[in-house]
Amino acid sequence: MKKPRPSDGNIIAAVTTRNQRRQRRKEIKRDFGKKSLIRGGHGVHPDGGKVDSGRAPPANTDAGGASTSSDRDGCNWTFVFDPSGRLCYWWSSVVSVAFLYNFWVIIYRFAFQEINQDNMAVWFTLDYTADFLYLLDIVFHFRTGYLEDGVLQTDPTKLRIYYTNTTVFYIDCLCLLPIDFLYLSIGYCSIVRGFRLVKVYRFWSFLDRTERHTNYPNVIRTATLLHYLLALFHWNACLYFIVTSKMDFKGWTIINDDNNMLVQYLHALYWSVLTLTNIGDPPSPGSPSEYVFVIFELLFALLLFATVLGNIANIVTNVSAARKEFQGKPVPSKALQYKALDMFVSCVTMKHI
């Protein structure tokens, strides 16, 4: 028995359906940057339909069947990072470590002249590793999406234009100014790397996101407060050493041991803690410049004490508020508890009958 010959109407309908599928694939490729997957020689349409693999190859293919146009089968991979994703969060933690290195080391090396022929290789390796992380952060920003009218933008051109038109881009470029070449003329003066500290915005955003996403925000606030206190003690100790050594304050004693910078740093840190905590007796000033410096230190210590006290009070208030909220929840009365228990027993009894 011969198969019925398809009519002209069926042929036209089949051709129309095939053209619609082809047009749909082109629209998906244009909108999403991805094409149909190839499985076993048959194209699988995103809607679930199969594409006939026996159709003639397009006109822009060579004799070997390799596509020479942008319509060849494959996937266009785009690496765009979600600004609210975990990868962005962990990368900001890496950049924060690089910032903290510069924040603690730059002022220390400037005060105590720690760069010499013995440790130059170690310091330079750490410095330019941090700079390399700063450079990678710029590349990371070029591939980080942003929200526009509630929609995450992933187009590389729009991401590049958006990032280069923001203040963050100029801050990131300022952080990487090659001022280190001044080492060749003025010597190893670490203060020329001070522009690396402008990256502080990354550290603040990392702390803010950590505090919002952790289950123990008060612990994070306490740890942040302790870090700020230690950083202030550290910077004030370096400032004290610079003032006493380079301005020649004769009335103040300082340990002059050029072979042991650690002892000098600990002595300066001890003086800094005594002054800023107002629990010690700082050296008595003997000249007008010494009086000005001590007055400034005492006023700063008073402001620091008020700030720390306010932050601790805020942490205690948040802990107490959470406890009161839990204790203020309504507790069911005894009658309701007995009623619920009777209903539970009745349900269990009916289930076993």
C-alpha positions in Angstrom: 0.0 0.0 0.0 1.5 3.3 -1.1 1.8 6.2 1.4 -0.4 9.1 0.6 1.5 11.9 -1.1 1.6 15.1 1.0 -0.4 17.9 -0.3 0.9 21.3 -1.1 -0.8 22.7 2.0 1.1 20.3 4.3 4.4 21.2 2.6 3.8 24.9 3.1 2.9 24.4 6.7 6.1 22.3 7.4 8.3 24.9 5.7 6.6 27.7 7.7 7.1 25.8 11.0 10.8 25.3 10.1 11.2 29.0 9.3 9.5 29.9 12.6 11.9 27.7 14.6 14.9 29.1 12.8 13.7 32.6 13.5 13.1 31.8 17.1 16.7 30.4 17.5 18.1 33.6 16.1 16.0 35.7 18.5 17.2 33.6 21.5 20.8 33.9 20.3 20.4 37.7 20.0 18.7 38.1 23.4 20.7 35.6 25.6 23.9 35.0 23.7 23.4 31.3 23.7 22.5 28.9 20.9 20.7 25.6 20.6 22.6 22.6 22.1 23.7 19.7 19.8 22.7 16.3 21.0 23.2 13.2 18.8 23.2 15.2 15.6 19.9 16.8 16.3 19.5 20.4 17.4 17.4 20.7 20.6 15.2 23.7 20.6 15.0 25.6 23.9 11.2 25.0 23.8 11.7 21.3 23.7 11.2 20.7 19.9 13.8 19.0 17.8 15.3 20.6 14.7 15.7 18.4 11.6 19.3 17.6 11.2 18.8 16.6 7.5 18.2 20.2 6.3 20.7 21.7 3.9 23.6 23.5 5.5 23.5 27.3 5.4 25.1 29.1 2.5 27.9 30.5 4.6 29.6 27.1 5.3 32.5 25.7 3.5 32.9 22.3 1.9 34.0 20.7 5.1 30.9 21.8 7.0 32.7 24.2 9.4 30.8 27.4 9.9 32.6 30.6 9.0 30.0 33.1 10.4 28.8 34.0 13.8 25.8 31.7 13.3 27.8 28.5 13.8 26.7 26.2 16.7 28.3 26.8 20.1 27.9 28.9 23.2 29.0 32.4 23.9 30.2 32.4 27.4 30.1 35.7 29.3 31.7 36.1 32.8 29.6 38.6 34.6 29.6 38.6 38.4 26.5 39.2 40.5 27.3 42.1 42.9 25.2 40.4 45.6 26.7 37.0 45.1 29.1 35.0 47.2 32.0 35.4 44.8 31.9 39.2 45.0 31.7 38.9 48.8 34.8 36.7 49.1 36.7 38.7 46.6 36.0 41.9 48.6 37.5 40.0 51.6 40.7 39.4 49.6 40.9 43.0 48.6 40.3 44.0 52.2 43.3 42.0 53.3 45.4 43.8 50.8 44.1 47.2 52.2 44.8 46.2 55.8 48.3 45.3 54.9 48.9 48.8 53.5 47.0 50.4 56.4 49.2 48.8 59.1 52.6 48.6 57.3 52.9 52.0 55.5 53.0 54.2 58.6 55.2 51.6 60.5 57.9 51.6 57.8 57.8 55.4 57.5 58.3 55.8 61.2 60.9 53.1 61.9 62.7 53.0 58.5 62.3 49.3 58.2 63.3 48.9 54.6 66.9 47.9 54.2 69.1 45.6 52.1 68.2 42.6 54.3 64.5 42.7 54.1 64.0 44.6 50.8 62.9 41.5 48.8 60.3 40.5 51.4 58.8 44.0 51.7 58.7 44.6 47.9 57.1 41.2 47.3 54.3 41.9 49.8 53.9 45.5 48.4 53.5 44.5 44.8 51.4 41.5 45.6 48.9 43.9 47.2 49.2 46.1 44.1 48.5 43.2 41.9 45.3 42.4 43.9 44.3 46.1 43.4 44.8 45.7 39.7 42.7 42.5 39.6 40.0 44.4 41.5 39.7 46.8 38.6 39.3 43.9 36.2 36.7 42.4 38.5 34.8 45.6 38.5 34.7 45.6 34.7 32.8 42.3 34.8 30.5 43.1 37.7 26.9 43.6 36.9 24.7 46.4 38.2 20.9 46.9 38.6 19.0 49.2 36.2 15.3 49.5 36.9 15.5 46.3 39.0 17.1 44.3 36.2 20.7 43.0 36.4 22.7 44.3 33.5 25.2 41.8 32.0 26.1 43.4 28.7 30.0 43.9 28.7 29.8 47.2 26.8 27.3 48.7 29.3 29.3 47.4 32.2 32.4 49.0 31.0 30.7 52.4 30.3 29.0 52.3 33.7 32.1 51.5 35.7 34.3 54.1 33.9 31.7 56.8 34.6 31.6 56.2 38.4 33.8 57.7 41.1 35.0 54.2 42.1 36.9 53.9 38.8 38.9 57.1 39.5 39.5 56.0 43.1 40.8 52.6 41.9 43.1 54.3 39.4 44.4 56.7 42.1 45.3 53.7 44.3 47.6 52.4 41.6 49.5 55.6 40.7 53.2 54.5 40.2 54.6 56.9 42.8 57.0 54.1 43.9 59.5 55.4 41.3 60.2 58.2 43.7 62.2 55.6 45.6 65.0 56.2 43.1 65.3 59.9 44.0 64.2 60.2 47.7 65.1 56.8 49.0 62.8 54.2 50.6 60.1 56.4 52.0 57.0 54.3 52.4 54.7 57.3 52.8 54.7 57.7 49.0 52.4 54.6 48.9 49.8 56.5 50.9 47.4 56.6 48.0 46.9 52.8 48.5 44.8 53.7 51.6 42.1 55.2 49.4 40.9 51.7 48.9 39.2 51.9 52.3 35.8 51.9 50.7 36.3 48.2 49.9 37.0 47.4 53.5 34.0 49.3 54.7 31.6 47.6 52.2 33.0 44.2 53.3 32.3 44.9 57.0 28.8 46.2 56.2 27.9 43.2 54.2 29.4 40.8 56.8 27.4 42.5 59.6 24.2 42.3 57.6 24.5 38.6 56.6 25.9 37.1 59.8 23.9 35.5 62.6 26.0 37.3 65.2 26.1 41.0 64.2 27.1 42.1 67.7 30.2 39.9 67.6 31.2 41.5 64.3 30.6 45.0 65.7 32.7 44.2 68.8 35.6 42.8 66.7 35.4 45.9 64.4 35.6 48.2 67.3 38.6 46.4 68.8 40.3 46.5 65.4 39.8 50.3 65.2 41.2 50.7 68.7 44.3 48.7 67.9 44.8 50.6 64.6 44.5 54.0 66.4 47.1 52.8 69.1 49.4 51.7 66.3 49.1 54.9 64.3 49.5 57.0 67.4 52.6 55.1 68.4 54.2 55.7 65.0 53.3 59.4 65.2 54.9 59.6 68.7 58.1 58.0 67.5 58.2 60.4 64.5 57.7 63.4 66.7 60.3 62.4 69.3 63.0 61.2 66.9 62.7 63.7 64.1 61.7 66.8 66.0 64.1 66.2 68.8 61.9 66.6 71.9 64.7 66.6 74.5 62.4 66.3 77.5 61.0 63.0 76.4 62.8 59.7 76.9 62.9 57.2 74.0 64.8 54.0 73.7 67.5 54.6 71.1 68.4 51.1 69.9 68.9 51.1 66.2 69.6 47.4 66.2 66.2 46.5 67.7 63.3 48.2 66.1 60.8 46.0 67.9 61.8 47.4 71.3 61.4 50.9 70.0 58.0 50.1 68.5 56.8 48.5 71.8 58.0 51.5 73.8 56.1 53.9 71.5 53.0 51.6 71.6 53.2 51.6 75.4 53.2 55.4 75.5 50.3 55.5 73.0 48.1 53.2 75.1 48.9 55.2 78.3 48.0 58.5 76.6 44.9 57.5 74.7 43.3 55.5 77.6 44.0 58.2 80.2 45.2 55.7 82.7 48.9 56.6 82.7 51.2 59.5 83.3 52.6 60.7 80.0 55.9 62.5 79.8 55.7 66.1 81.0 56.1 68.6 78.2 59.0 71.1 78.4 58.7 73.2 75.3 55.8 75.0 73.5 55.8 72.4 70.7 55.6 69.6 73.3 52.7 71.3 75.0 50.8 71.5 71.8 51.4 67.9 71.0 50.3 66.7 74.4 47.2 68.8 74.4 46.3 67.4 71.0 46.8 63.9 72.3 44.6 64.4 75.3 41.8 66.0 73.3 41.9 63.1 70.9 41.9 60.6 73.8 38.8 62.3 75.2 37.0 62.0 71.8 38.1 58.4 71.5 36.8 57.5 74.9 33.4 59.1 74.1 33.2 57.2 70.8 34.1 53.9 72.3 31.7 54.3 75.1 28.9 55.2 72.6 29.6 52.1 70.4 29.7 49.8 73.4 26.4 51.2 74.6 24.9 50.7 71.2 26.0 47.0 71.2 24.6 46.4 74.6 21.3 48.1 73.6 20.9 45.9 70.6 21.5 42.8 72.7 19.0 43.9 75.3 16.4 44.7 72.6 16.7 41.3 71.1 16.3 39.7 74.5 13.3 41.8 75.4 11.7 41.0 72.0 12.0 37.3 72.7 10.7 37.6 76.2 7.8 39.8 75.1 6.3 37.2 72.9 2.9 36.1 74.2 2.9 32.8 76.1 -0.3 30.6 75.7 -2.3 30.3 78.8 -2.7 27.0 80.8 -6.2 26.5 79.4 -5.0 26.7 75.8 -2.1 24.4 76.6 -4.5 21.8 78.0 -6.9 22.2 75.1 -4.0 21.6 72.6 -2.9 18.6 74.5 -6.4 17.1 74.5 -6.7 17.6 70.8 -3.4 15.9 70.2 -4.3 12.9 72.3 -7.7 12.7 70.5 -6.0 12.7 67.1 -3.5 10.0 68.1 -6.3 7.9 69.6 -8.5 8.1 66.5 -5.5 7.2 64.3 -4.9 3.9 66.2 -8.6 2.9 66.3 
